[in-house]
Amino acid sequence: MLRAVEAEASVVVCSTCRHSETEREDEHGQRGGARLASAMRELQAQDPALAAVSVQEMPCLFACKRFCTVHIRAPGKVGYVLGDFAADHEAAHAILSYAAQHAESEEGVVPYRSWPQGVKGHFITRTPPEGYLCT
């Protein structure tokens, strides 16, 4: 069930997330999470500054009421789960921009004033890194 990946700054995208409360797939049969991951990779190909963070996919992050969910993580840093995104380039850009700032931060804490507008209001949880608790 588990698959080893490199421990690096990454955005884990729920590849099976729905598009919205009412739509699972688009007209081409693609899920919202898979479309969001594709949009992220397209942006990374166009902008090297956004390529510093790995985009990884996994089926179901168990946040089904908060469709288009992602987990931003990096070794030794506080992680964050965000959701309620549209499966589009605007959301992908905001997520990758925040994830790049997260990767550059010392402990995974990005000052609120630096957050891209597109991630504000999308945070669901924060997760402490293994072996640590937040104070």
Contact map, one row per residue, 1 for C-alpha under 8 A:
111000000000000000000000000000000000000000000000000000000000000000000000000000000000000000000000000000000000000000000000000000000000000
111100000000000000000000000000000000000000000000000000000000000000000000000000000000000000000000000000000000000000000000000000000000000
111110000000000000000000000000000000000000000000000000000000000000000000000000000000000000000000000000000000000000000000000000000000000
011111000000000000000000000000000000000000000000000000000000000000000000000000000000000000000000000000000000000000000000000000000000000
001111100000000000000000000000000000000000000000000000000000000000000000000000000000000000000000000000000000000000000000000000000000000
000111110000000000000000000000000000000000000000000000000000000000000000000000000000000000000000000000000000000000000000000000000000000
000011111000000000000000000000000000000000000000000000000000000000000000011000000000000000000000000000000000000000000000000000000000000
000001111100000000000000000000000000000000000000000011000000000000000000111000000000000000000000000000000000000000000000000000000000000
000000111110000000000000000000000000000000000000000111000000000000000001111000000000000000000000001000100000000000000000000000000000000
000000011111000000000000000000000000000000000000000011110000000000000001110000000000000000000000001000000000000000000000000000000000000
000000001111100000000000000000000000000000000000000011110000000000000111100000000000000000000001001000000000000000000000000000000000000
000000000111110000000000000000000000000000000000000000111100000000000111100000000000000000000000000000000000000000000000000000000000000
000000000011111000000000000000001101100000000000000000111100000000011110000000000000000000000000000000000000000000000000000000000000000
000000000001111110000000000000001100000000000000000000001111100000011100000000000000000000000000000000000000000000000000000000000000000
000000000000111110000000000000111100100000000000000000001111000000000000000000000000000000000000000000000000000000000000000000000000000
000000000000011111000000000000111100000000000000000000000111000000000000000000000000000000000000000000000000000000000000000000000000000
000000000000011111100001000000111100000000000000000000000011000100111000000000000000000000000000000000000000000000000000000000000000000
000000000000000111111011100000111000000000000000000000000000000100110000000000000000000000000000000000000000000000000000000000000000000
000000000000000011111111110000111000000000000000000000000000000000110000000000000000011000000000000000000000000000000000000000000000000
000000000000000001111111000000010000000000000000000000000000000000100000000000000000010000000000000000000000000000000000000000000000000
000000000000000001111111000000000000000000000000000000000000000010100000000000000000000000000000000000000000000000000000000000000000000
000000000000000000111111000000000000000000000000000000000000000000000000000000000000000000000000000000000000000000000000000000000000000
000000000000000001111111110000000000000000000000000000000000000000000000000000000000000000000000000000000000000000000000000000000000000
000000000000000011111111110000110000000000000000000000000000000000000000000000000000000000000000000000000000000000000000000000000000000
000000000000000001100011111111110000000000000000000000000000000000000000000000000000000000000000000000000000000000000000000000000000000
000000000000000000100011111111110000000000000000000000000000000000000000000000000000000000000000000000000000000000000000000000000000000
000000000000000000000000111111000000000000000000000000000000000000000000000000000000000000000000000000000000000000000000000000000000000
000000000000000000000000111111000000000000000000000000000000000000000000000000000000000000000000000000000000000000000000000000000000000
000000000000000000000000111111100000000000000000000000000000000000000000000000000000000000000000000000000000000000000000000000000000000
000000000000000000000000111111110110000000000000000000000000000000000000000000000000000000000000000000000000000000000000000000000000000
000000000000001111100001110011111110000000000000000000000000000000000000000000000000000000000000000000000000000000000000000000000000000
000000000000001111110001110001111111000000000000000000000000000000110000000000000000011000000000000000000000000000000000000000000000000
000000000000111111100000000000111111100000000000000000000000000000111000000000000000001000000000000000000000000000000000000000000000000
000000000000111110000000000001111111110000000000000000001000000000000000000000000000000000000000000000000000000000000000000000000000000
000000000000000000000000000001111111111000000000000000000000000000000000000000000000001100000000000000000000000000000000000000000000000
000000000000100000000000000000011111111100000000000000000000000000010000000000000000011110110000000000000000000000000000000000000000000
000000000000101000000000000000001111111110000000000000111000000000000000000000000000000000010000000000000000000000000000000000000000000
000000000000000000000000000000000111111111000000000000000000000000000000000000000000000000000000000000000000000000000000000000000000000
000000000000000000000000000000000011111111100000000000000000000000000000000000000000001110010000000000000000000000000000000000000000000
000000000000000000000000000000000001111111110000000000100000000000000000000000000000000010011001000000000000000000000000000000000000000
000000000000000000000000000000000000111111111000000000100000000000000000000000000000000000000000000000000000000000000000000000000000000
000000000000000000000000000000000000011111111100000000000000000000000000000000000000000000000000000000000000000000000000000000000000000
000000000000000000000000000000000000001111111110010000000000000000000000000000000000000010011000000000000000000000000000000000000000000
000000000000000000000000000000000000000111111111111000000000000000000000000000000000000000000000000000000000000000000000000000000000000
000000000000000000000000000000000000000011111111001000000000000000000000000000000000000000000000000000000000000000000000000000000000000
000000000000000000000000000000000000000001111111000000000000000000000000000000000000000000000000000000000000000000000000000000000000000
000000000000000000000000000000000000000000111111111000000000000000000000000000000000000000000000000000000000000000000000000000000000000
000000000000000000000000000000000000000000011111111100000000000000000000000000000000000000000000000000000000000000000000000000000000000
000000000000000000000000000000000000000000010011111100000000000000000000000000000000000000000000000000000000000000000000000000000000000
000000000000000000000000000000000000000000110011111110000000000000000000000000000000000000000001100100000000000000000000000000000000000
000000000000000000000000000000000000000000011011111111000000000000000000000000000000000000000000000000000000000000000000000000000000000
000000001000000000000000000000000000000000000001111111000000000000000000000000000000000000000000000100000000000000000000000000000000000
000000011110000000000000000000000000000000000000011111100000000000000000000000000000000000000001001100100000000000000000000000000000000
000000011110000000000000000000000000000000000000001111110000000000000000000000000000000000000000000000000000000000000000000000000000000
000000000111100000000000000000000000100110000000000011111000000000000000000000000000000000000000000000000000000000000000000000000000000
000000000111100000000000000000000000100000000000000001111100000000000000000000000000000000000000000000000000000000000000000000000000000
000000000001111000000000000000000100100000000000000000111110000000000000000000000000000000000000000000000000000000000000000000000000000
000000000001111100000000000000000000000000000000000000011111100000000000000000000000000000000000000000000000000000000000000000000000000
000000000000011110000000000000000000000000000000000000001111100000000000000000000000000000000000000000000000000000000000000000000000000
000000000000011110000000000000000000000000000000000000000111111100000000000000000000000000000000000000000000000000000000000000000000000
000000000000010000000000000000000000000000000000000000000111111100001100000000000000000000000000000000000000000000000000000000000000000
000000000000000000000000000000000000000000000000000000000001111100000000000000000000000000000000000000000000000000000000000000000000000
000000000000000000000000000000000000000000000000000000000001111111101000000000000010000000000000000000000000000000000000000000000000000
000000000000000011000000000000000000000000000000000000000001111111100000000000000000000000000000000000000000000000000000000000000000000
000000000000000000001000000000000000000000000000000000000000001111100000000000000000000000000000000000000000000000000000000000000000000
000000000000000000000000000000000000000000000000000000000000001111111000000000000011000000000000000000000000000000000000000000000000000
000000000000000011111000000000011000000000000000000000000000001111111000000000000011100000000000000000000000000000000000000000000000000
000000000000110011100000000000011001000000000000000000000000000001111100000000000011111000000000000000000000000000000000000000000000000
000000000000110010000000000000001000000000000000000000000000101001111110000000001111100000000000000000000000000000000000000000000000000
000000000011110000000000000000000000000000000000000000000000100000011111000000001110000000000000000000000000000000000000000000000000000
000000000011100000000000000000000000000000000000000000000000000000001111100000111100000000000000000000000000000000000000000000000000000
000000001111000000000000000000000000000000000000000000000000000000000111110000111000000000000000001000000000000000000000000000000000000
000000011111000000000000000000000000000000000000000000000000000000000011111011110000000000000000000000000000000000000000000000000000000
000000111100000000000000000000000000000000000000000000000000000000000001111111100000000000000000000000100001000000000000000000000000000
000000111000000000000000000000000000000000000000000000000000000000000000111110000000000000000000000000000000000000000000000000001000000
000000000000000000000000000000000000000000000000000000000000000000000000011111000000000000000000000000000010000000000000000000001100000
000000000000000000000000000000000000000000000000000000000000000000000000111111100000000000000000000000000111100000000000000000011000000
000000000000000000000000000000000000000000000000000000000000000000000000110111110000000000000000000000000011100000000000000001111000010
000000000000000000000000000000000000000000000000000000000000000000000011110011111000000000000000000000000001000000000000000001111000000
000000000000000000000000000000000000000000000000000000000000000000000011100001111100000000000000000000000000000000000000001111100000000
000000000000000000000000000000000000000000000000000000000000000000001111000000111110000000000000000000000000000000000000001111100000000
000000000000000000000000000000000000000000000000000000000000000000001110000000011111000000000000000000000000000000000010011110000000000
000000000000000000000000000000000000000000000000000000000000001001111100000000001111100000000000000000000000000000000000011100000000000
000000000000000000000000000000000000000000000000000000000000000001111000000000000111110000000000000000000000000000000000010000000000000
000000000000000000000000000000000000000000000000000000000000000000111000000000000011111000100000000000000000000000000000010000000000000
000000000000000000110000000000010001000000000000000000000000000000010000000000000001111100100000000000000000000000000000000000000000000
000000000000000000100000000000011011001000000000000000000000000000010000000000000000111110110000000000000000000000000000000000000000000
000000000000000000000000000000000011001000000000000000000000000000000000000000000000011111110000000000000000000000000000000000000000000
000000000000000000000000000000000001001100100000000000000000000000000000000000000000001111111000000000000000000000000000000000000000000
000000000000000000000000000000000000000000000000000000000000000000000000000000000000000111111100000000000000000000000100000000000000000
000000000000000000000000000000000001000000000000000000000000000000000000000000000000111111111110000000000000000000000110000000000000000
000000000000000000000000000000000001101100100000000000000000000000000000000000000000001111111111000000000000000000000000000000000000000
000000000000000000000000000000000000000100100000000000000000000000000000000000000000000011111111100000000000000000000000000000000000000
000000000000000000000000000000000000000000000000000000000000000000000000000000000000000001111111110000000000000000011110000000000000000
000000000000000000000000000000000000000000000000000000000000000000000000000000000000000000111111111000000000000000000110000000000000000
000000000010000000000000000000000000000100000000010010000000000000000000000000000000000000011111111100000000000000000000000000000000000
000000000000000000000000000000000000000000000000010000000000000000000000000000000000000000001111111110000000000000010000000000000000000
000000000000000000000000000000000000000000000000000000000000000000000000000000000000000000000111111111000000000000110010000000000000000
000000001110000000000000000000000000000000000000000010000000000000000001000000000000000000000011111111100000000000000000000000000000000
000000000000000000000000000000000000000000000000010110000000000000000000000000000000000000000001111111110000000000000000000000000000000
000000000000000000000000000000000000000000000000000000000000000000000000000000000000000000000000111111111000010000000000000000000000000
000000000000000000000000000000000000000000000000000000000000000000000000000000000000000000000000011111111001110000000000000000000000000
000000001000000000000000000000000000000000000000000010000000000000000000010000000000000000000000001111111101000000000000000000000000000
000000000000000000000000000000000000000000000000000000000000000000000000000000000000000000000000000111111101000000000000000000000000000
000000000000000000000000000000000000000000000000000000000000000000000000000000000000000000000000000011111111110000000000000000000000000
000000000000000000000000000000000000000000000000000000000000000000000000000010000000000000000000000000111111100000000000000000000000000
000000000000000000000000000000000000000000000000000000000000000000000000000111000000000000000000000000001111100000000000000000000000000
000000000000000000000000000000000000000000000000000000000000000000000000010011100000000000000000000001111111110000000000000000000000000
000000000000000000000000000000000000000000000000000000000000000000000000000011000000000000000000000001001111111000000000000000000000000
000000000000000000000000000000000000000000000000000000000000000000000000000000000000000000000000000011001001111101100000000000000000000
000000000000000000000000000000000000000000000000000000000000000000000000000000000000000000000000000000000000111111100000000000000000000
000000000000000000000000000000000000000000000000000000000000000000000000000000000000000000000000000000000000011111100000000000000000000
000000000000000000000000000000000000000000000000000000000000000000000000000000000000000000000000000000000000001111100000000000000000000
000000000000000000000000000000000000000000000000000000000000000000000000000000000000000000000000000000000000011111110000000000000000000
000000000000000000000000000000000000000000000000000000000000000000000000000000000000000000000000010000000000011111111011000000000000000
000000000000000000000000000000000000000000000000000000000000000000000000000000000000000000000100110000000000000001111111000000000000000
000000000000000000000000000000000000000000000000000000000000000000000000000000000000000000000100000000000000000000111111000000000000000
000000000000000000000000000000000000000000000000000000000000000000000000000000000000000001100110000000000000000000011111000000000000000
000000000000000000000000000000000000000000000000000000000000000000000000000000000100000000100110010000000000000000111111111000000000000
000000000000000000000000000000000000000000000000000000000000000000000000000000000000000000000000000000000000000000111111111000000000000
000000000000000000000000000000000000000000000000000000000000000000000000000000000000000000000000000000000000000000000011111000000000000
000000000000000000000000000000000000000000000000000000000000000000000000000000000111100000000000000000000000000000000011111100000000000
000000000000000000000000000000000000000000000000000000000000000000000000000000011110000000000000000000000000000000000011111111000000000
000000000000000000000000000000000000000000000000000000000000000000000000000000011110000000000000000000000000000000000000011111000000000
000000000000000000000000000000000000000000000000000000000000000000000000000000011100000000000000000000000000000000000000001111100000000
000000000000000000000000000000000000000000000000000000000000000000000000000001111000000000000000000000000000000000000000001111110000000
000000000000000000000000000000000000000000000000000000000000000000000000000001111000000000000000000000000000000000000000000011111000000
000000000000000000000000000000000000000000000000000000000000000000000000000011100000000000000000000000000000000000000000000001111101110
000000000000000000000000000000000000000000000000000000000000000000000000001111100000000000000000000000000000000000000000000000111111100
000000000000000000000000000000000000000000000000000000000000000000000000000100000000000000000000000000000000000000000000000000011111000
000000000000000000000000000000000000000000000000000000000000000000000000000000000000000000000000000000000000000000000000000000001111100
000000000000000000000000000000000000000000000000000000000000000000000000000000000000000000000000000000000000000000000000000000011111110
000000000000000000000000000000000000000000000000000000000000000000000000000000000000000000000000000000000000000000000000000000011011111
000000000000000000000000000000000000000000000000000000000000000000000000000001000000000000000000000000000000000000000000000000010001111
000000000000000000000000000000000000000000000000000000000000000000000000000000000000000000000000000000000000000000000000000000000000111
